[in-house]
Amino acid sequence: MSQERAVSEDAVSNEANALVTVIIASYNHGPYIEESILSVLNQTYKNIELLVIDDGSQDDSVERIKILQAQHGFDFRVQENQGLTNTLNGAIARAKGSLIVPFGSDDVMYLDRIATQVAYMAGKPEVGICAGNIELMDADGKLYPEKRQRRDVPFRRLDFDDMFLERKPYPPAPTLMIRREALDKVGGFDPSIRLEDLYIELKVTRAGYFIDGLNAVMARYRKHATNSYKNHRFMIESILNTYALFSDHPLYNEVRYKFLSSMFLKASNRDRKLARELLAQIPFKAWNKKTWRGVGRLLFLPLEKD
């Protein structure tokens, strides 16, 4: 065996046993935080550094986390509210792992999730982010009907254009495992962009890495009343601000108008004030099928509850 090959095999072996830092930023998720933390502690893969940060919760999250921390000894810190991206950057700065997993304090990992991703990323330096599929559950942990699930999205490798132009299914946020080297290369998260997952996916792929989405269910995403995606104005502002960072792309306006049309369709019979604001931002020449469907809803359908 040549020395070069031996060094390469040693590097792959080290990656297969890499330290993984899981970061849980907790904010007012008292009913869910224990299940989220335990799903990390119970992983079949054991070389995990767990960092839990409470970002100014006003419910009983801190008390619940302290009980688990006393039992299991993970790193737990409490801070005044700084927002998710600031919290993630602070945790990454002291993380020791070469692989970083930001994880929602209301979501649940499957037990072999970390093991599957670490094994996959070993020897693939071109993969900046590894992701998988999710199951959807409600606030009480009950799974959604099969027709609303996202379990069977096939394997996909995404580059920047795949992400920016939405040519392939997006990697779900609860399944992201990010190479520390890639995070350092792009400077971490941007505190001014409050919706963190799309931002980091675009930055990492723009830096030349791939995102590989595996055909494996890795987590349960909990849908409840305080999900960020239900705050339409927040989500729209965050995504438009993210897209604006890549306004040098030749199809930037097409991407922007396509997104505005999608959000206009969603708002058209739920929030008509917002819908009209969105429609005003879409030039008539950029209208597509969703824009026309939204106009029909806006004019002829009664308002629905979100």
C-alpha positions in Angstrom: 0.0 0.0 0.0 1.4 3.4 -1.0 1.9 6.1 1.7 -0.5 8.4 -0.2 -3.2 5.7 -0.2 -2.6 5.0 3.5 -3.0 8.6 4.4 -6.2 8.8 2.3 -7.7 5.8 4.0 -6.8 7.1 7.4 -8.5 10.4 6.6 -11.7 8.6 5.5 -11.5 6.5 8.7 -11.2 9.7 10.8 -14.2 11.2 9.0 -16.2 8.1 9.7 -15.7 8.8 13.4 -15.9 12.6 13.2 -17.1 14.6 16.1 -20.5 16.1 15.3 -21.7 19.2 17.1 -25.5 19.4 17.4 -26.8 22.9 18.2 -30.3 23.3 19.6 -31.4 26.9 20.0 -34.4 26.9 22.3 -37.0 29.6 22.3 -40.4 29.1 24.0 -40.7 25.4 23.1 -41.3 24.1 26.5 -43.8 21.4 25.5 -41.4 20.1 22.9 -37.8 20.7 24.0 -37.3 17.6 26.1 -38.3 15.3 23.2 -36.0 17.2 20.9 -33.0 16.9 23.2 -33.6 13.3 24.0 -33.7 12.4 20.3 -30.1 13.7 20.1 -28.9 12.0 23.3 -30.3 8.7 22.1 -28.6 8.7 18.8 -26.9 5.4 17.8 -23.8 7.5 16.8 -22.1 8.5 20.1 -19.4 11.0 19.1 -21.7 13.9 19.6 -21.1 17.3 21.2 -24.5 18.7 22.2 -24.8 22.5 22.7 -28.2 23.7 23.9 -28.8 27.5 24.2 -31.9 29.0 25.5 -32.4 32.3 23.7 -34.5 34.2 26.2 -37.5 31.9 26.6 -40.4 33.2 28.7 -42.0 29.8 29.3 -40.7 26.8 31.3 -38.1 25.8 28.8 -35.1 26.6 31.0 -36.4 24.6 33.9 -37.1 21.6 31.7 -33.6 21.8 30.1 -31.9 22.1 33.4 -33.4 18.8 34.6 -32.1 17.0 31.5 -28.7 18.7 31.7 -28.2 17.5 35.3 -28.9 14.0 34.2 -26.9 13.9 30.9 -24.2 16.6 31.3 -24.5 18.4 27.9 -23.4 22.0 27.5 -26.3 24.3 28.3 -26.3 28.1 28.4 -29.0 30.7 28.9 -28.8 34.1 27.3 -31.0 37.1 26.7 -32.8 37.0 23.3 -30.3 37.4 20.4 -32.2 35.7 17.6 -31.5 32.4 15.9 -28.7 33.4 13.6 -26.7 35.2 16.3 -27.2 32.2 18.6 -26.1 29.8 15.9 -23.0 31.8 15.1 -22.1 32.0 18.8 -22.4 28.3 19.2 -20.4 27.5 16.1 -17.6 29.7 17.3 -17.1 27.3 20.3 -18.1 24.1 18.6 -15.4 21.4 18.4 -17.0 19.3 15.8 -16.0 19.1 12.1 -19.7 18.5 11.2 -22.4 20.9 12.5 -26.1 20.1 12.9 -28.4 23.0 13.7 -31.6 21.4 15.0 -35.0 22.8 15.9 -36.1 22.7 19.6 -39.5 21.5 18.5 -38.4 18.7 16.1 -37.4 15.1 16.6 -34.4 13.1 15.1 -34.6 9.5 14.2 -32.1 7.4 16.1 -29.8 6.6 13.3 -29.9 10.0 11.6 -26.4 11.1 12.6 -24.8 7.8 11.9 -26.3 7.7 8.4 -25.0 11.2 7.6 -21.6 10.8 9.0 -21.0 7.6 7.1 -22.2 9.2 3.9 -20.1 12.3 4.2 -16.8 10.4 4.9 -14.5 10.8 1.9 -16.8 13.2 0.1 -15.1 16.7 0.7 -17.2 18.1 -2.2 -20.4 17.6 -0.1 -20.8 20.7 2.0 -24.3 19.8 3.3 -25.9 16.4 3.7 -29.7 16.2 4.1 -32.5 13.7 4.1 -36.3 13.4 4.2 -38.8 14.3 6.9 -42.1 13.3 8.3 -44.7 15.8 9.2 -46.4 15.8 12.6 -48.8 18.1 14.5 -48.3 19.9 17.8 -49.2 16.7 19.7 -46.7 14.5 17.8 -49.4 12.8 15.6 -48.2 12.0 12.1 -50.0 13.8 9.2 -51.9 11.7 6.6 -49.7 9.8 4.1 -50.7 12.1 1.2 -49.2 15.1 3.0 -45.9 13.4 3.9 -42.5 13.9 2.3 -40.9 10.6 3.0 -40.0 9.4 -0.4 -38.1 12.2 -2.1 -35.4 10.4 -4.1 -31.7 11.1 -3.8 -30.7 14.4 -5.3 -27.4 16.3 -5.6 -27.9 20.1 -5.7 -25.5 22.8 -6.9 -26.1 26.5 -6.7 -28.4 26.8 -9.7 -30.4 23.8 -8.5 -31.1 25.6 -5.3 -31.5 29.2 -6.6 -33.7 28.1 -9.5 -35.5 25.5 -7.4 -34.8 22.8 -10.0 -34.8 20.0 -7.5 -36.6 19.5 -4.1 -35.1 21.6 -1.4 -33.3 19.9 1.5 -35.5 20.1 4.7 -34.0 22.3 7.4 -34.4 19.6 10.2 -32.1 17.3 8.4 -29.1 19.5 7.6 -25.6 18.4 8.5 -23.1 21.0 7.5 -19.3 20.6 7.0 -17.5 23.0 9.4 -15.0 23.9 6.7 -17.9 25.0 4.4 -19.4 27.1 7.2 -16.1 28.8 7.9 -15.6 29.5 4.2 -18.8 31.4 3.8 -18.5 33.2 7.2 -21.3 31.4 9.0 -24.8 32.8 9.2 -25.8 36.4 8.4 -27.6 37.9 11.5 -29.6 40.2 9.2 -31.2 37.1 7.5 -33.5 35.6 10.0 -34.6 32.6 8.0 -31.3 30.7 8.2 -31.6 27.5 6.2 -32.1 28.8 2.7 -29.4 31.4 3.2 -26.8 28.9 4.3 -27.8 26.4 1.5 -27.3 29.1 -1.1 -24.1 30.4 0.4 -22.5 26.9 0.7 -23.5 25.9 -2.9 -22.3 29.3 -4.3 -18.9 28.5 -2.6 -18.6 25.4 -4.8 -19.9 22.7 -2.5 -22.8 20.3 -3.3 -25.8 19.5 -1.1 -26.7 15.8 -1.2 -30.2 14.9 -0.2 -30.4 11.2 0.8 -33.5 9.1 0.3 -33.8 8.4 4.0 -36.2 9.7 6.6 -34.2 11.5 9.3 -36.5 13.6 11.3 -40.0 14.6 12.2 -40.9 18.2 11.6 -43.5 19.6 14.0 -46.1 21.9 12.5 -47.8 24.1 15.1 -49.2 27.6 15.6 -45.8 29.3 16.1 -43.9 27.9 13.1 -42.0 30.6 11.3 -43.4 29.7 7.9 -46.9 30.7 9.2 -45.7 34.3 9.6 -46.1 35.1 5.9 -44.6 38.6 6.0 -41.6 37.4 8.0 -41.0 34.6 5.6 -41.4 36.7 2.5 -39.1 39.4 3.7 -36.4 36.9 4.8 -36.5 35.0 1.5 -36.5 38.1 -0.7 -33.6 39.5 1.4 -31.7 36.2 0.8 -32.4 36.2 -2.9 -31.2 39.8 -3.1 -27.7 38.7 -2.0 -27.4 36.9 -5.3 -28.9 39.6 -7.5 -25.9 39.3 -9.9 -27.4 36.0 -11.2 -28.8 36.4 -14.7 -32.1 34.9 -13.7 -32.5 36.8 -10.4 -35.6 38.7 -11.4 -37.2 35.5 -12.8 -36.6 33.8 -9.4 -37.9 36.7 -7.5 -41.1 37.0 -9.5 -41.7 33.3 -9.4 -41.5 33.4 -5.6 -43.7 36.4 -5.3 -46.3 34.7 -7.5 -46.2 31.6 -5.2 -46.7 33.7 -2.1 -49.4 35.7 -3.8 -51.3 32.5 -4.6 -51.1 31.4 -0.9 -52.2 34.8 0.4 -54.9 35.5 -2.1 -57.8 34.0 -0.1 -56.2 34.2 3.3 -54.7 37.7 3.6 -56.0 40.0 0.9 -54.1 43.0 2.0 -50.9 41.1 1.8 -51.9 39.5 -1.5 -52.5 42.9 -3.1 -49.1 44.2 -1.9 -47.5 41.1 -3.5 -49.4 41.4 -6.7 -48.2 45.1 -7.1 -44.6 43.8 -7.1 -45.1 41.5 -10.0 -44.9 43.0 -13.5 -47.7 41.9 -15.8 -45.2 40.3 -18.2 -44.0 38.1 -15.3 -47.4 36.7 -14.4 -47.5 32.9 -14.5 -50.2 30.3 -13.8 -50.0 30.8 -10.1 -50.4 34.5 -10.5 -53.6 34.0 -12.6 -54.9 31.4 -10.1 -54.3 33.9 -7.3 -56.2 36.6 -9.1 -59.1 34.2 -9.4 -59.0 33.4 -5.7 -58.7 37.0 -4.8 -61.8 38.0 -6.8 -64.1 35.1 -6.5 -63.3 32.9 -3.4 -64.2 33.6 0.2 -61.4 34.0 2.8 -60.0 30.9 4.4 -58.6 30.5 7.8 -54.8 29.7 7.7 
